[in-house]
Amino acid sequence: MCIRDRVITVGEDGNVAIWNPNLTTIDHRIEEHEKQIRALAINQPLQTIATGDDDGIVIVKDTLSGALLHSFDVEESVSSLAFTPRGTRLFIGTRQGPSFVFDLETGKHSLTIETGPAWSTTISPDGETVLIAGASVWDLTTGKKRHSFELDDRNGANADGVTFSPDGLLIAGTGSLFDASSRVWHAKTGNLLYTFDRHEGAATSIQFSPDGKTLLTAANDGRAMIWKLEPGPNLHIEQRDDQIELSWDQGTIESAPSPSGPWVSLPSQISPLEFPRTKEVQFFRVVQE
């Protein structure tokens, strides 16, 4: 792995080496671990590194000076680590659960989240939530679950890999050993937006392009595929007395007190925006401009 102009290597003996830019000498080592390292995370803004081992020991060091910044003991085998975007907090996932959040400015434990096993974790670009392979989204302030995403209902399998889009609006997840499909959800609402199922083997990895407009999937069928993500409608909501008008890039969606004409019910609308809802059933129709 790399951080700025340095290369980081991890050995099976529990040692981490931070090499100089020319890869000729080792500037610093992390030798505090006595058991095998299972997780590593890099904090690019502050140029720090976190490592976690089977004993539940997590070490945070400065990659430039080699100084020890923090040492945490969560008493559970560490399976994943992730810094928040600003580098002020560290998420620690364990093999059996729970997961933990530490404040890196104070060095204190700030939150315990009953996530269960957290083999793979990704922090949202806004730093408000954590995405755990499984796949679920958890609030980093309250510790409560926001969404759960099922990738293979028939076999009860869970996601092997999950990721946020660069803007944090979408979540993508791969299938499992029983599911060759990949799916994309809206991060705020949890609505399923896309399903991709052209692979003939289990999808094993997934990644958004830097602009978030395409998705790369790879599977054990030996193929990698690039998918184009169509942009969602640009919606604007305007309340007019007892009606709601939603304008979007393909026309307008208008509401009325009773379903007449070519109407569709609100729950069947799939959009990146969660429509306002009342206790009564709302009906909408598409009006082409």
C-alpha angles and dihedrals in degrees: 000000000000136000116186104309097341132092122218123204128188123208129205088239091070096258126127122203125203110202129206119250092266093051090231101112139021113245098189142000135207105219102156094100120094096181133050116292112242103175139031133182132183125212102206099185094055096027094233131137133211126201129184131194143195092271092060094253116144120192124195117194140173108246094207100050100019089231118157107241103174142357119197131184115201093169092227130093106269115232104168142015132192135174121215112246094261091045095237097119137038124211115209119195122192135205095248102019164251109119127216139212122207128193106231094198093059100021090229131133107252107174144015116202122195093221099141115220112001107192095159128021137182127184117222116248090250091052093233101110142029124220115213126194104250081064119262141126121224131192111242092207103047100022091228126135115253102182143000121204122203115207101176116021094171094061100024090236124156134223117278095198134018134177144174123238113248091259093046094237097111137045123204127194135182125225127248140244086291099041129059094187131102125205140199124209135184106256098217101042102026091229116155108241107170139017121194117192109160095113118101094206136043113298106238106178140021136187139174121228115248091259092047093233098111136038128214120208130181128191142184089257085083095251135114120202134196117212126196113225111213111222115252121243118281100236131195122187122210124179115216112182105290095349135077124214120198116193119198141167094272098046134289135307112216130191131213136180094253135034108249130147123006096346130157127198119253097242091061092059111104113198140140086245122073107230119226111262136200132189090264123071112264122209127205137181132196115242114194115220 
